[in-house]
Amino acid sequence: MKNNENRKELHIIQGPGYKYDSFIPIADRINEHFDRILSLLSISTPSGKPICIKLNVDCVNPEEIAAYAQRVSKDPSVYQIRMGAGLLYHLWVASRAFASEYNLLPWIEQCKINDERLRKLGKKQIFADYAHSIGCYYIILHEISHIVLGQLEYIKDEIELDYLSEFQDEKSQYSLEEIRISKAFEAEADRQAGEFLLVFFEQSLGSNGLGNYLSFPSRLHVYEFYVYAITIVFRMLQVLTQRQGLIHPKPNERLYTLVGSLSKYFSHNFPDEHDKIYLQAVKSCLEAGEKLLVLDSYDPCTVIQNAYNLAFVDEVIRETNIRSYQHKVEVISTK
């Protein structure tokens, strides 16, 4: 019975009943997310010069599935992040899993809606929209991480690639060494995006860490939801890429990279909570991967293999000396 329910959820995630016209007003919010991110991140070149990052979202064509960052000019340092609304639409549809009849997280009913204006939406709808926002932030922050980590400088100046894209025709454009370097850079961008994402997620939770416009039952519930929200992102990417890309780690490997970011973040910011939150997050990741059918994400032996598959990343970082290309970044406090 459990497997049948999971497959019903999978059917919902693929999107019947959700029209693109209903998504268009929501697509406009991506610019709000982008502006907020840049208002809280101060980014400059290694020499201290400010950089400019522009966002270009194609909302006209729902078939446009794209996400990449590209260097427009070296001096001054100008970058463009290109996104297709089709990708954001698929993410919106995937996040409706929280609003479906399938109780992805049954404890959602224990939460309290603090903002009277949101009561008419209902708790499940609020969580679905929250998950979509988390996914949008992750996608933007992943592309910003390519910029911050200096990866666009390296691929442009050293191996003459214009950008690293989630959805381009990878097989015909990369040598084996370029694939190795690009895959390591993508894993590093996921790690950095995970750390950035946690900063913004924590800010959304308010001073008590349990939520602003809604209240979670506990901090463990907060991060169980967080893990499910990012699992939905990689379930979506699994469907869109069919696990065929060469320059990105597999969706299951990327999922555990983001969950792994929790350990470093909590060690630095909330050390007293680290053990219980991180262990709960790993457990939730196994459960979410199974419920949402992210392949190779819920068998413990396979999970260990995931970590082994990414062991080469540190080697590439040393070999390329990519740290010397990194920009300076500071998170601006809102307190």
NORNORVEN-V33831 format. One record per helix or strand of 2 or more residues. SS is the DSSP state (H for helix, E for strand). FROM is the first residue (numbers start at 0). TO is the last residue. If there is no record, write none. Layout:
SS&FROM&TO ; SS&FROM&TO
This chain:
H&1&12 ; H&19&26 ; H&28&39 ; E&40&43 ; E&51&57 ; E&66&72 ; E&77&83 ; H&84&98 ; H&105&109 ; E&111&112 ; H&115&117 ; H&122&147 ; H&150&156 ; H&175&203 ; E&213&214 ; H&218&240 ; H&250&268 ; H&270&290 ; H&299&308 ; H&312&319 ; H&321&324 ; E&327&330
